[in-house]
């Protein structure tokens, strides 16, 4: 059963100012479902703290053995401020038409990948390739200490778990 509320946000075409609508309760996801959902997407966002304040950077990513991997340029904000520091990573899927979606957030300390086996793996079968142009040879890893998620859209929302890569 959803909660009845008045939508006082400009969310067109989903809801209009003052429109009466119903929202479903949030469902907390367990760690296994969070891991499975991370495997279904290719774009996420990294949150990092810089001297100028927080930054959120979109990245192409992959998941392996309890870590999120992404590439960046050696001169990027992520290379300078994420390495060796606590960061957050978020991936989500939103369906505006049906008012449903999910979000998964990973927290941990970011590391540069220098292990030869991982570098061979990343350079031989890395998917996905970064969408942004330029050289992105630095591979960063977020081995999460905490992985949490939630979804909204009713208890029977069928969000398929279909891994991108074997």
N, C-alpha and C positions, 0 to 999 in steps of 0.2 A: 504494500500500500504506500502510495506516495504522499508527500506533504503538499498541501495547497498553499501557494504563495502568490504574491503579486510581483510581477517582473517589472522592476523599475530601472532597467538597464537598456541601452540601445543595442540589442542583440539581433536586429533584423538580419535575415528573414525568419530566424527562429522565434523571436518574441518581440513585441513592440512595446513602447513605453506605456506602462499601466495595464498591460494585458494580463488577464488572469491565466495562470498556468499551473501545472502540476510537476513536481520534481520527485524523482526517486531517491531513496536513501543511498548513500555511498556504501559500497561493499569493499571491505579490506581484503586484499589478495594475499595469499600465502607466498612464501619465498619461491616455491617451485613454480607457481603460476607466473610470478614476476619474471623468473628466468626464462620460462617458455615464451612469454610475450616479448621480451627483449630480442629473442631470435627472429621475430616476425618483421622487424623494421630495419631500415638502413640509415636513417637520419635521427639524430638525437641532439641534445644541447648539453654543453659543459658549462657549469657555473664555477667561476674562479674569482678570487679576490686580488685586486691590483692596488697599487698605491692611489690610483684615482677612484677607487671604489669597486663594487662588484661588476663583473662582466659576464654575459651569457653568450656563448659562441656555438653556432650550429656546426655539427661535424657528421661525417659519414663514419660508421663504426661497425665493428663486429664483436662477437662475444666468444670467449674460449676459456674453459676451466675457471669459472668464477671471476672473470675479469672482463672489462670493456676495453677494447683496443681502438685507437683512432690515430690518424696521421695528422701532422701539422708541419708547418714550415719552421725551420730552426730559429727564425727571427720573430715568430708570432707571439702574441700575448700568452697563448697557452704554453709555448716553449719556455718563456721567461718566468711566468708566474705560477703555472700549474705544477711543474716538476718538483717533487719533494714536498708538496703542500697538500692539505686537505682540499678536495674539490667535491662537487656534486655533479651527477650525470642524470639526465631525464630523457626518456623516450615516451611517446604517447600516440594514441590514435583517437581521433575525434570524428563523430558522425553527427553533423549539425542537423541533418534532416530528421533523424530519429532521436535526437537528444540523448546520445549515449557516447561513451568513450572510456578509455582507461589511461592511466599514467603510472609509470614505474620510475622510481628514483633510487640511484645507487650513491652511497657516500663512502669515501675512503681517501687514502693518500696516493696521489698520482706518482707514477714512476716512469722513467725513460726505459725503453726496452733495449737492453744491450746483450741479452743472452743469445748466443749464436744460433741455437735451435729455433728460438722464436723469431729471430730475424730472417732465417731461411724460410720458415713457414710464411711469414708476412710477405716476403718478397716473391715467393713462388706461387702462392695461391690466395693472396689477399683479395678479399671481396668484401665490401664494394670499394671501387676506386673513388677517391675524393671527387665531388662534383665541381668544386672550385678549382680554377686553374692555378698554375704555379707549382713549384717544387715542394712537395710535402714528404720529405724523407725521414723526418723524425717521427718515430712511433712511440706513442705514450700509452700507458696501461693504467687502468683503475681497478685494482683488486678490491672489491667492495668489502667493507666492514659491516655495512648495513644495506639491505635491499628491501624496499617497501613499495607497495603499490595499492591502487584503489581503482574502482570502476563505478560508473553510474549508468543506468539505463535499464533497470529492472533485474530481477533475479535470474531470468532465463535468457539473458542476452547472449547469443551464441558468438562470442569472439573466437574465431577459429585460430587454433595454434598450428601454424604451418611454417616450420623452419625454412629460412631462406636458403641455407647451405648445409650440405651434409657434413 
